[in-house]
Amino acid sequence: MNRTWKRFVCGVALAAIAGAAPFAVGQLLEPGAKSAAPNPLSDPTVKPGKMLLFDLEARFAKDVLDRGGAAFADWFAEDGVSLGNGQPPVVGRVAIVKSANWSPQAYQLVWTPTDAAMGPSGDMGYTWGHFEGRSKDANGNPVVTTGRYMTIWRKQPDGNWKVVLDAGANEPLNAGDCCKLPTGD
């Protein structure tokens, strides 16, 4: 492995760790359980495209945590689409800017990618994973929403990467209890 490649991999790994560490709790496994998704930070065969997508997600998530809805909208392409759970599609960056009007003090949105794949041409890819939103209701009580998301990324003509589609689906209440068998108690 040449020196430049090692620096790139180390830099991306450090950026991903630094950017994703506050959200990593959402993806912890049960003790002794093995993840079905590869971990790009511990997989020596991971491809550079996947590392790039994980890095983009880490920077996107950190920016949104710091700046809220304004940052969320900034990451979208002009023709981007946001699909919220049970909501009509928000089409175009201008519409996304208008709809993503939350402050980071009122709503904290965090997410962690589980996996990613780069397309064969290297100019589009996707990530998917778990998200968590935290806010307060009218009485000041904490409200937590969790679910799964998918983000499709596209390289722009200027070389920057932007979100062209972001979709999320909330998990049902008590989703963790769906598969437990009765104990007979």
C-alpha distance (Angstrom), angle and dihedral (degrees) to the residues before:
residue distance angle dihedral
M1 . . .
N2 3.80 . .
R3 3.77 123.7 .
T4 3.82 96.9 -109.8
W5 3.80 91.6 51.8
K6 3.83 91.3 49.5
R7 3.81 90.5 51.5
F8 3.80 90.9 49.0
V9 3.81 93.7 49.7
C10 3.81 93.0 45.4
G11 3.81 92.0 46.9
V12 3.79 93.6 49.5
A13 3.79 91.9 45.0
L14 3.80 92.2 50.7
A15 3.79 91.7 46.7
A16 3.80 90.8 49.4
I17 3.78 92.5 48.3
A18 3.80 93.4 46.5
G19 3.79 93.0 45.5
A20 3.78 98.7 41.4
A21 3.80 102.1 37.5
P22 3.85 96.0 93.2
F23 3.80 90.8 54.3
A24 3.79 100.1 39.5
V25 3.80 91.9 96.0
G26 3.82 90.0 75.7
Q27 3.79 90.6 65.2
L28 3.80 101.6 45.0
L29 3.77 113.9 131.8
E30 3.76 129.2 -137.1
P31 3.82 110.8 -89.4
G32 3.80 108.8 -82.0
A33 3.83 93.8 12.2
K34 3.80 119.3 127.3
S35 3.77 121.1 -138.6
A36 3.79 117.1 -121.7
A37 3.82 89.5 -151.1
P38 3.79 120.5 77.7
N39 3.79 117.7 -113.9
P40 3.81 106.8 -132.7
L41 3.79 91.3 -159.0
S42 3.79 92.9 60.5
D43 3.81 100.3 30.4
P44 3.82 110.7 94.1
T45 3.81 90.7 -165.5
V46 3.82 95.7 56.3
K47 3.78 113.0 132.6
P48 3.82 121.3 -122.6
G49 3.84 91.2 -118.2
K50 3.78 91.9 60.8
M51 3.80 91.2 47.4
L52 3.80 89.8 51.0
L53 3.81 91.3 52.1
F54 3.82 92.2 48.3
D55 3.81 89.0 49.9
L56 3.82 91.8 50.0
E57 3.81 90.5 50.6
A58 3.81 92.1 49.0
R59 3.82 92.3 51.0
F60 3.83 91.8 43.8
A61 3.82 92.1 50.4
K62 3.82 93.8 46.5
D63 3.81 92.1 49.1
V64 3.83 91.4 50.1
L65 3.81 91.6 47.4
D66 3.83 89.6 51.8
R67 3.82 100.1 39.7
G68 3.82 107.3 19.5
G69 3.79 124.5 -150.9
A70 3.81 95.3 -6.0
A71 3.80 89.5 61.4
F72 3.81 91.4 44.9
A73 3.81 90.5 56.8
D74 3.82 93.6 43.6
W75 3.82 91.2 64.8
F76 3.83 94.2 58.3
A77 3.79 126.4 97.9
E78 3.81 117.0 -121.8
D79 3.83 89.0 -101.8
G80 3.82 94.7 40.4
V81 3.81 123.6 138.9
S82 3.79 128.5 -148.9
L83 3.81 117.8 -159.7
G84 3.80 113.3 -166.4
N85 3.77 124.0 -169.7
G86 3.81 108.4 -84.5
Q87 3.82 92.3 -9.6
P88 3.79 130.5 113.5
P89 3.81 114.7 -100.5
V90 3.79 116.6 -87.4
V91 3.80 105.2 -141.5
G92 3.79 124.2 -163.5
R93 3.76 132.4 16.3
V94 3.83 93.1 -95.6
A95 3.83 90.8 57.4
I96 3.81 91.2 43.9
V97 3.82 90.5 52.8
K98 3.84 89.3 53.3
S99 3.81 93.7 47.6
A100 3.81 98.7 41.8
N101 3.77 95.4 68.3
W102 3.79 102.6 136.0
S103 3.77 125.3 123.6
P104 3.79 120.5 -134.1
Q105 3.81 88.3 -121.0
A106 3.83 92.3 58.7
Y107 3.81 99.3 38.1
Q108 3.78 130.8 19.7
L109 3.79 115.6 -161.7
V110 3.79 116.1 -172.2
W111 3.77 131.0 169.8
T112 3.76 142.0 174.5
P113 3.79 124.7 -152.9
T114 3.78 115.6 -126.3
D115 3.78 96.4 -170.1
A116 3.79 142.9 -10.3
A117 3.78 139.6 -164.6
M118 3.77 131.8 -163.7
G119 3.79 119.6 -145.3
P120 3.81 119.6 -116.1
S121 3.82 93.7 -102.9
G122 3.82 92.0 53.8
D123 3.81 94.4 -129.5
M124 3.84 100.0 94.0
G125 3.75 134.1 40.0
Y126 3.77 143.5 151.2
T127 3.77 140.0 -133.6
W128 3.76 130.3 -165.4
G129 3.76 134.9 -174.7
H130 3.78 148.0 114.5
F131 3.81 128.1 -42.3
E132 3.77 134.8 -167.7
G133 3.80 127.9 -164.6
R134 3.81 122.2 -164.3
S135 3.79 126.3 -167.0
K136 3.81 140.4 132.2
D137 3.79 130.0 -104.0
A138 3.83 124.2 -128.4
N139 3.83 90.0 -81.3
G140 3.80 93.7 51.2
N141 3.81 94.7 -105.4
P142 3.81 116.4 144.2
V143 3.81 117.1 -101.3
V144 3.81 119.9 -164.0
T145 3.79 123.7 -171.4
T146 3.80 121.6 -173.9
G147 3.75 133.9 -177.3
R148 3.78 148.8 123.1
Y149 3.77 128.1 -71.8
M150 3.78 140.7 -169.0
T151 3.80 125.3 -157.8
I152 3.79 124.5 -168.3
W153 3.80 114.8 -156.1
R154 3.81 128.3 -160.9
K155 3.78 129.2 -170.5
Q156 3.81 109.9 -123.2
P157 3.83 125.2 -137.7
D158 3.83 88.9 -103.2
G159 3.83 90.3 57.1
N160 3.83 96.5 -106.5
W161 3.79 120.5 123.3
K162 3.81 120.1 -125.6
V163 3.78 136.4 -178.9
V164 3.81 112.3 -105.1
L165 3.80 96.3 175.6
D166 3.77 131.8 15.9
A167 3.80 118.6 179.0
G168 3.78 131.2 175.8
A169 3.78 135.6 -176.2
N170 3.79 122.5 -165.7
E171 3.76 118.8 -126.9
P172 3.80 114.1 -119.9
L173 3.78 117.4 -103.9
N174 3.80 111.5 -84.4
A175 3.80 90.7 12.7
G176 3.78 88.5 157.5
D177 3.79 90.3 62.8
C178 3.82 96.1 54.4
C179 3.75 97.8 97.9
K180 3.80 104.9 36.1
L181 3.78 116.0 118.4
P182 3.79 118.9 -134.8
T183 3.79 111.3 -96.2
G184 3.81 95.7 -150.3
D185 3.81 93.5 -116.7
